[in-house]
Amino acid sequence: MANHSHFDEKNDLVIGSSPLEALVRSLNEQAKAFAEYLRGSGLPEPSFERNAPIVNLSPHAPKEVRMAREKLLDNALQIFQLIAGPGEYLPHLIEGVSQEALLLRVPSPYMQ
């Protein structure tokens, strides 16, 4: 049986917890901090609704809230990559890089 121990973002050993569980726990903590700030400031929360805010956080928000948002995005991406596995997400990553490289090589009529 696999050893379910790993180091968290504070470099503390977490025993009996998988990387997925640790990422989800961190994601939940950051989501709570982010949502509490929005509610406490009277700002709308992110939504899939038609009237959802275009920007979810002002660049003038407190540093700890901006960091919570960045950590949320990072955790969400890591969870996707962990669950999808390299067989699913690496081809898309390589395809995106290849398309970007092609775009850099093709001269644009607007860049003259």
C-alpha positions in Angstrom: 0.0 0.0 0.0 1.2 3.5 -0.9 2.5 5.8 1.8 0.0 8.7 2.0 2.4 11.3 3.4 3.5 14.5 1.8 4.7 18.0 2.6 2.2 20.8 2.5 2.8 24.4 1.2 4.4 25.3 4.6 6.8 22.3 4.2 5.1 20.5 7.1 4.9 16.7 6.9 1.2 15.6 6.6 0.7 11.9 7.3 -2.3 10.0 6.1 -3.3 12.6 3.5 -2.9 12.3 -0.2 -1.7 15.2 -2.4 -5.3 15.4 -3.7 -6.7 15.7 -0.2 -4.2 18.3 0.7 -4.9 20.4 -2.4 -8.6 20.2 -1.8 -8.1 21.2 1.9 -6.0 24.2 0.8 -8.5 25.1 -1.9 -11.3 25.1 0.6 -9.4 27.4 3.0 -8.6 29.8 0.2 -12.1 29.8 -1.1 -13.5 30.5 2.3 -11.1 33.5 2.8 -11.9 34.8 -0.7 -15.7 34.5 -0.3 -15.6 36.0 3.2 -13.8 39.1 1.9 -16.2 39.5 -1.0 -19.3 39.2 1.3 -17.7 41.4 3.9 -17.0 44.1 1.3 -20.5 43.8 -0.2 -19.0 42.6 -3.5 -20.7 40.0 -5.8 -19.3 36.5 -5.7 -18.1 34.7 -8.8 -20.9 33.1 -10.7 -21.8 31.5 -14.0 -24.9 33.6 -14.2 -25.4 36.1 -17.0 -25.0 39.1 -14.7 -21.8 37.7 -13.1 -19.0 40.3 -12.5 -16.4 40.6 -15.2 -13.6 41.1 -12.7 -13.9 39.2 -9.4 -11.3 41.1 -7.4 -10.0 44.6 -7.5 -6.2 45.1 -7.8 -6.6 47.3 -4.7 -7.9 44.4 -2.5 -5.7 43.5 0.5 -2.6 41.5 -0.3 -3.7 38.4 1.7 -7.0 38.3 -0.4 -5.1 38.7 -3.7 -2.8 35.9 -2.5 -5.8 33.7 -1.6 -7.1 34.2 -5.1 -3.8 33.2 -6.7 -3.6 30.1 -4.5 -7.2 29.2 -5.4 -6.3 29.4 -9.1 -3.1 27.4 -8.5 -4.8 24.7 -6.4 -7.6 24.4 -9.0 -5.1 23.9 -11.8 -3.1 21.4 -9.8 -6.2 19.4 -8.9 -7.1 19.3 -12.6 -3.7 18.1 -13.6 -3.6 15.5 -10.8 -7.0 14.1 -11.7 -6.5 14.3 -15.5 -3.1 12.8 -15.3 -0.2 13.6 -17.7 -1.8 11.5 -20.5 -4.7 14.0 -20.7 -3.3 17.4 -19.8 0.2 17.2 -21.4 -1.0 16.9 -25.0 -3.1 20.0 -24.5 -0.2 21.8 -23.0 2.1 20.8 -25.8 -0.5 21.7 -28.4 -1.0 25.2 -26.8 2.8 25.8 -26.8 3.0 24.6 -30.4 0.2 26.9 -31.5 1.8 29.8 -29.6 5.2 29.1 -31.3 3.4 29.1 -34.7 1.8 32.4 -34.0 5.1 33.9 -33.1 6.6 32.8 -36.4 3.8 33.9 -38.7 4.1 37.6 -39.5 1.0 39.5 -38.8 -0.2 42.2 -41.2 -1.1 44.3 -38.1 2.5 44.2 -36.9 4.0 46.2 -39.7 
